[in-house]
Amino acid sequence: MLLRFSKYHFLFIFCFLIFNTFGQEKAKIWKKFTSEISNLEIPTLFDYSYAGYQLGEVGIPEKFKHLKIFNIVHFGAIPNDSISDQDAIQATINAAEKNKGGIVFFPKGEFLVNVRPKRTNPITVTSSNIILKGSGLGKNGTVINMKSHMLQRTPDEPEWKVSYMFNFISKVEVKEKTNIIKNAKEGDFVIEVENANLFKDIKYLQLEMPYNLDAVKEALDGKNPRPHWEKVIEKGVTFIENHEIKSISGNKITLKDPLVNSININYTWQVKPFYPLESVGVEDIFFKANFNDTFVHHKDFLHDNAWSIIAMQSVANSWVRRCRFSNITGAVSINNSYASSVLMLLIEGNSGHKLTNVTQSNRVLTGLINDATNYGQFHGAAMSHKTSGSVIWRVQTPKQGWDSHADIPKNNLVDLYEAAKMTNHGGFYKNEPHHLKGLTLWNYKRVGDTVSDYNFWSLSGKGIYWGFSVVNPIIVGLHGSKTTFNEANIGYLESLGNKVLPESLYEAQLKHRLGKTPKWICKSLKEWRKMKQKWLHNKL
């Protein structure tokens, strides 16, 4: 009898092979999370599954039938010539924004931006429902060639603040706030506020605990700060969370995703409306920059940020996907955002400052990224500056490491990361520690030299930078190059030297929460595998 298999059967088989790795043990800490065992000595994992576009529940759409297409050629862009297309691209975006949304379409060919800049002049998007869509990231696709670097806005602008080439930013400012009037636990979905009328017809909100010295002891889990950590010592700690509102009843607001922090009303937690851009995206484009110097960390603005490409500030349910970058100082930055995804990025050419960075954001997924630059981007995929509930997933930086860039992020996951180093962290010493509690490294693969007695909380060192500072991280399934730790400063260590099941904690928690693995996971993994193979074999 002839068996007939549809593409869905093959997808099922592919996912079965991905999610069922034989010969590995199921992690005890995972068994506790799923209530298979009960052991007070094993900590309870934070639920990281809410990271990503639409909180990980559905995939990013492939079709946008409700959006009008605006072709940049119709606004004056000409592919494959020597004339700047930047004004035409901005004019196309402006037309789409005037239409209250649209696809800004880039046909095949090479388009030029930042050709002869006399001042910093980024391309900007300030409205929701704007998608920059190319015709593919391969040889016959769309190339955006950033001919020259960005400039400083003022002669004394710090080198790390120079604008990215493409900027998505919400310009709505909110001043009115209300107090939270009842304590709540990490994982709760309901907050009680003094004035819920402030959120009538509002979709998103932002919670904030102002800097507080009394909260430091709990935040550091009893550890002592290093003497030069000025911000923590003089001001204390602060927490920020963005959420989507599910419903309001009286003064109670129910959120779509659970709280990342416990709320103690003695710390004067406040809440205000949040107006991010929604459903903005960048996809299917090869971004070609021209940073060709041998990178020197913090040498100047040219090395730090002047060849950086996409920055999104205050966005929700948005994305960057299927993009390729060469000769850049930075690929993608996400700031003050919520429930968004950065997926399927290929990085090549000359090494620069950083790969991706997520700052002051919640529920952001950064995943399926391969860094094949000559020496590796100096900082790998990063989460920092109060970011929480976010995930770095299936990223390869085989010449460098992942990064937590200080300023107290909390409850984040590094899942199935492959790197030469334990980390290549950064951040100003005054803003340390690099991470508060809730950092989990799951099935981290090291491919570099042996590391012995790695210490996550050294209280002595040379100068003012004493190495990584993380409050009691959880490390499960770290394998590859031989690695040992100072276990006094680890919250939980399991299966050192061997991978565990589930292979991906993010995928497993998502399946556990939803009752099944969402289709977008399997489709993305299959697409990524094909895309990466073509790229590695120079067939893109």
N, C-alpha and C positions, 0 to 999 in steps of 0.2 A: 504494500500500500504506500502510495506517495504522500509524504508529509508536507504540508504547506505551512510556511512560516512567514508571518508578517513582520514588518519592521519593529512592531511592539514585542514580538517574541524574542527577536535578537536583542532588543533593548533590555528585556527582562533577564536574558542569559548574561549579558554584559554586566548588569548591576549585581546579579547573583555572584559572579566571580569577583567583583570589586568588594562586595560587602561580606564575603565569606572566605576569609583567609585561614586555611587549615594549618594545624600544627602550632597554633598560638593559644595562650591561656587567656581566659576572660579576666579582666582586672577586678580585683576585690573592691576597689573604690567604685567601679561601675556597678558591681552587684549590689553595693549598698545604695547607690542612687536609684536603682530599679526595685529596691526593697526585697531583693533575692536573699540578702543576708542583713543581719543587724549587728553592728560592731561599733561601740562607742569610741574605740581608739582610732577608727578610720574617719576622717573628716567627710562632710557632705559636700559633693561637688555643687558649684553654682550652675544654674541652668543657662547655658550660653546659646540655646537654640533659637532665640528670638532675633539673632543678628541677620541683617540682610534686607533686601528689597521686600516690602510687605511682610516684614518680620519672618522671612524665610518660608512662608506658607505657599507662595506661588512664584513662578518664574517671571523674569522680566519679559514683557510682551515682545513678540517678533513683528507683529503688524499693528499699525496705528490707523485704522480706517477712519477714525473721527478727526484726524489731523490733516490739514492741507499741506501739500508739498510745495516748498519754495526752493527752486533750483538756483544755486549761486551764479550760474552762467547767465541767467535771465536778468541779473542785477550787475552785470559787467565783468564777472570773473572770466578769465581766459586760461585754459589749461596749457601747460607746457611752453609758456613764453617766459620772458625775463622781466615782466612788469608785475608789480605788487597787486595781489588780489585781496588785500586786507580790507580796504574800503568796501569792496563788493560783498565780502563775507559779512561785515558788520551791517551793511544795508539790508542784506537778506534776513539777518537776525531781527533787525528793527521791524521789517515788514511782517515777519512771523509773530513778533510780539504785539504789533498793532492789531493783528488778526486774533489775538488772545490764544496763540498757540500755533505750532506748525513744525513740520520736518524741514530743517535746513539741509538740503541735499547737495552732496559733493559728488559730481560724476567722476568717471575715471580720468586719471591724469594727475599732474603735479601743479599745486597751487602755492603761491609765495606769500609769506607774511613777514612783517618786521624787516623789510628790505633795507631801508636806510633811515633808521629812527633818529629823530632829533630830540625826542622826549619819550618817556615811558607811555606806551599806547596799547594796552591790552585790548583784545576783543572781549566784549562783555555781554552776558546774558542776565537780565534782571526780571524775567517773567517766567511763570510756570509753563509746562507743556511745550518746551522748546527742546528739540532733539537734533543734535548735529550728527548726521548720518552719512557715512561714506559708502563707496562701492567696493569695499574690501581692503584688507591690509597687505595684500600680496603684490606681485609685480604688475598685475593688470588692474590694480585697484586705485584707491585715492591716496595721494601723498600730499601732506601739508609740510612744506619746507620753510622752517624758521631760519631765514638767511642770516640775521644778525641777532645779537643778544638784547635782552631788555636793559633799560637804563634805570639808574637810581632816580627817584622822584625829587630828592634833594641831595646835595653833595655829602651830607652826613647821615643819610639813611642807612640803618644797619644792613649789613650784607645779606642777612637771612630774610629781610623783609621785602626784597625786590619782587615786583609783580611777576606772576606767571603769565604765559601768553594768552590763555583762554580762562576767563573768570566768570563763574556763575555765582551771583550774590543776590540775596534778598535785602532790599534797602528799607524794609519796614522796621521802624524802631518802636519799642514798647516801653513805656515808663510806669504805667499803673500796675501795681502788684497787690496781692492779698496774702495774709498769713495762713499757714496750715495750723489747725487748732487741735489736732488729735494725733497721738503717736501712731506709727505704723511700722510694720516689720518688713525687712528685705523679702521680696517675693509677694507682698500684698498687691492687690489690684485697685484698691480704693483709698483715696485720700479725702479728708474732710477739711474744708476751707472756710474762712471767715465770710467771704463774699463770692458765691458761685455765679452770681449774675454777670461777673466780669467775663465769663466764658460762654455766654449765650451766643450761639451760632459760630463758635470758635472750634477749629478742628484739632489744634495742637496746643500744648502748654509746655512750660519750662519750669522745673523745680530748682531751687537753689538754697543751699545752706551757706550763708556768708562765712567768711573766714572766722574760725573759732578756735581759741587756744584750749578750751576745755575738752574738745573732741580729739586732741592729738594723741593722748595716751591710748585711747581705744583704737584709733586709726593705725597706730604703729604696733598694736598688739603687745604693748609692754616694752617694746624695744626703745633704746635711747637714740635720739637723733645725733648725727655727727655735728660737731661744734660750729661748722661753717654753713649749716643749712639755715640761712637767715630767714627765709620766708616762713618755714614751719615754726622756728623758734620765736619769731617776733609777731607773726600774724596767726599762726595755726594752720588748719586745713579747711578746705572748702569742697563742696560736692555740687555738681550740676547734672541734671537729667532732663532729657526731652522725651515727651510721650504724645501719643495720639489719644484723644478722648473717645471713649466708647459710649458713655452715657452720663447724664447728670440727674440726680434726684435730690432735691433740697440743696444742702451744702455738701453733699457727697458726690465726688467725681470718680467714676470708674474708668480705668485706663485699659487700653488694648494689650499692653504688655506690663509685666510686674515691675515693681520698684527694684532698683539696683541697690539702693541704700536703705537702711532703717532710718526712720524719721523720729527724731527726738525733738519735741516742740520747745524744749529748753534751749535749743540751739537756733531758734528763730528762723526755721525754714519758711521760705516764701515761694509763691507761685505766680506766674504771669502768662498771658497769651504768647504764643510763639507762631510766627508767620514765615515759615520756610517756603522756598520754591518747591513745587511738587512736580514729579514726573519730568525732570530734565535729564538728558542723557547725552553721552558721546559714544559712538560705536562705529566699527568697521573702517578705521582710518589708520594710516601709517604716518606718524609724526616724526619728521626728520629734522633734527637740530644740528648744530655745527660746533659743539664744544669739543675741541681737539687737543686741548692742553693736557698735560699729565696732572691729574687732580691733586691739589694740596688742600687739606682741610682748613677751612676758615682763612684761606689766603686773602680773598677779596670777594666782592659781590659777584664777579664773573664766575668764580669757582663755586660759590655757595648756592646761587639761586637764579642767575641771569639767563639760563637756558632751560628753565622749567616750563612745563606744558599746561596742565589742567588743574585749576583750583576751584573747588566748590565750597561755598560758605553759606550756611543756613539753607540746607536742602533736606527734603524728606522723600522717601520712596523714589529715589533717583539712582543713577548708575553711570559707570564707565565700563565698557566691555568690548572685547575683541579688538584691541588696539595694539599697535606696534610702535616702539619708540627707539630712536637711535641717537647717540651722541648728546645725551641730555644731562642736566644737573639734577632734575627731578621729574618724575612722571605725573603722579596724581597726588593732590592734597585735598583732604576732606576736613572741614572745620565746622564746629557748632551745628552738627547735622544729626539725622535720625533715620534709621531703617533704610539704609542704602547699601549698594553693592559696587565693588570694584573687582571685575572678574575677567580672566583670560587676557593677560597682558604679556607681551613678548618684548624684552629689553635687550638691546644689542649695541655694538659699536664701542666707543670710548667710554670709560667709566667716569661717573660724576659723583655728586654729593649724596643723593638719596634716591630711594626707589619709590615707595609710597608712604604717606603719613596720614594718620587719623588723629585729630585733636579735638578736645572738648565736645565729643560726640557720643551718642549711644546707639547700640544695636547696628553697627556698621560691619559688613563682611568684606574682607579683603582676601581674595583667593585666586588660585589657578594662575600663578605668575611664575615666569622663568627669567632669571637674570643671567644672560650670557655675555655681558660686557667683558672687556679684556681683563680687568682686575676686580670686577664686581662693584656695584654701587656701594659707596663707603658705608652708608646706613641702609640696611635692608628694609623690608616691610615693617612699619612702625605703628604703635599706638601710644599716645602720650597726652599730657595736659588735660587731666580730668576725664579722659575717655573711659567709658565703662560699658560692660555688657557687650563687648565687641569681639570679633574673631579674625585671626589670620589663619588661613586654611589652604593647605596643599600648595605651599610656595617653595621655590627652589632658588637659593642664592649660594651656590656651591663654593664661591670664593670669599664670601663675607658671612654675616650673621643677621638675625632679626634685631629690631631696635625698640627699646622703650625709652623715650626721650625725656624722661623725668616729668615733674609737676603732677605727681600723685594720680595717675590713672588707677582704676580699681576694677576687679572682677572681669578680667579679660582672658581669652584663650589663644594659645599658639598651638595649632593642630596640624600634625603631619608636615612639619617644616623641615626642609633639608638645608643644612648650612655648614660651612667650614668651622665656624666659631660658635661658642655658646651664645654670644651676643656681640653686636658691635654698637653698643648703646652710646647715647650722647645726652646732651642737656646741660644747661647752666648749673653749676654746683649749688647756687643759692636756691634753686627750684627742686632739689632732690628731697625725698627719695624718688627713685625711678618708678616704683610701683608699690601700691599698698596691697592689702590682702586680696586673695582671689585670683592671682595669676596661676594659670595651669599650663604646663608644657606637656603635650600629649603626643606620644610616639615621635618625638623630636629625633631626627637623624643627623648625627655629626659626621662630616666627611674630612675633617682637618686633622691636625696633629693631636696627640694625646694631651688631655687636660687633667691635672691632678689637684684635688682639694679645692675645687672652685668654691668661692665664698660669696654668698648673696648678701652678706651684711657685715663687711669688714669695718671695724672701728679704728683702724689705723692704716696709714698709707703715706705715699709721697705727695707733697704739694697739697692741693685742695680737692683733687679728684682721686678718690680712693677705690674706684671700681663700682660695679653694679650694686644697687641697693634695692632689694625687694623684700617685702614683709612676708616671710614664711611661704614661699611658693610651693605648689604641688607639682611634682615631676613624676610622670608615669610613662614607662616604656621608652625611655631615652636609650638610643642604641647607636651603632656605627662605631666611630673612633672611640677608643677607651676614655672614659670620663669618670672622675670621682669628685665627690663634694664634701665640703664641710657641713656635715649633716645637722649640726647644732642650729644652723640657720635655714633649714628646710622644714616646711610645715608637714610634708608627707612625701615619701619616696617609695616607689614600687616598681619592680621589674627593671632595675637598672641593667642595661646591656641587652635587653630583649624587648621586641615589640609585643604589644598586648592586643586583645580584642576588647571592645570594637576598635577597628583600625582608625576610624575617624570619630572623635568624641562629638564634634558638631553634628555630623550626619546621624549618629546614633541617638543623640538627644532630640534632634528634630523628629526622627521617626518615633521615638518614645512619646513625644508630646502630641504628635498628630495622628498616631496610630498606624502610619505607613510612611514610607519614604516618598516625599513629593517628587513628581515626575521631573521637575527641573534639575534635580540633583543628577540623576542618571543621564539625562540629555546633555547637561553641561560637561560631565566627566567624559562622555563619549566624544563630544565635539572638541574638547580641549586636547584629548589624546591625539586625534587626527590632526588638529591644527598644529600642535607642537612637533609631531613627527614630520610634517611637510616642511616646517620652518627649519628644523635641525638638518634635514636633508636638502636644504636650499631649493625647495620646490614651491615656496610661496611666491 
